[in-house]
Amino acid sequence: MDNILEVNNLKTSFITGNGIVRAVRGISLSIGRGESVGVVGESGCGKSVTMLSIMKLLDENAVINADSIVFDGIDLMKKNPKYMRSMQGNKIGMVFQDPLTSLNPLFTIGNQIMEPLKIHKNMTKQEAKDKAIKLLELVGIPSPESRLKQYPHEFSGGMRQRVMIAIAMSCDPSLLIADEPTTALDVTIQAQILELMTGLKDKFNTSIIMITHDLGVISNMCSKVVVMYGGLIVEEGPIDDIFYKTSHPYTEGLLKSIPKVTSNKKEKLVPINGSPPDLLNPPLGCPFADRCDYAMKICKNNLPSLIDVSDNHKSACWMLHTKARALKEGVSLSGR
């Protein structure tokens, strides 16, 4: 598959008064054209920071390093801020986590949809208005022409999320990044938002990255899943492999915490005990070791790399190592 995005060895740190927070610690991923990929993990695992690093939308205290971030054949690491501004909201659209705080309360919805069209597409005011009306129709907002004159506080949470999707899709981006687009919405609105995004992908062949902490949200939307923990990718693969051939204890824990509506048996949800690692002082070994029921001596002091489980399915777990039994006894890594 032709890739629209290839990220190689991305590392992002934040310089704070308490020290350096190593939020993303060396991840690589690829997104195919027209592909939907889910990025899942607990809050603080680096999901949003990864995507904001790609778009270079982080604060000045952020330090972004990568071997390359290639979008549509162009390495964004070599581009200046002016070039990135031409990409943001144009070739790459983003639906931010909280639409109420992301939308400007001082401007009408119409102004906020029309602005990127006038900046990136050089549309006249009337052309931008006509396109804005079509976009609101596309995302299922009734009476779009009158709604253009309203302000964000006059919309419900689900409607504001639809407006955010309309803004992100306004310039026909090749890649749409959706950061927790269904958080704080009821399940009916969640389903509508996911159906809307799937429809937009199918209609325009847009690649989608869905950021969420909930594996259930992306089960019917994404073809591939990337599981992050402690600023690292711990497992990635096709959706069926992640759900039915899980190979990392953290992914297993996430799945056990999801209620199964198809099951006839009553099953108790199992939480993941403990807390995520402190990325001010990230662990030497596997970031999940302190919470893992299968942790071995080697897990504490040696960081596992992603190991091929099957075609396109990788996992960073020492239990998958061919010498796992020996490693469990603390044997040296030499001769791996």
Beta strands, then each sheet from edge to edge (+ up, - down):
strand 1: 3-16
strand 2: 19-32
strand 3: 36-40
strand 4: 62-65
strand 5: 68-71
strand 6: 74-75
strand 7: 92-95
strand 8: 175-179
strand 9: 207-212
strand 10: 224-229
strand 11: 232-238
strand 12: 307-310
strand 13: 313-315
sheet 1: 2+ 1- 4+
sheet 2: 2+ 1- 5+ 6-
sheet 3: 7+ 8+ 9+ 3+ 10+ 11- 13+ 12-
end
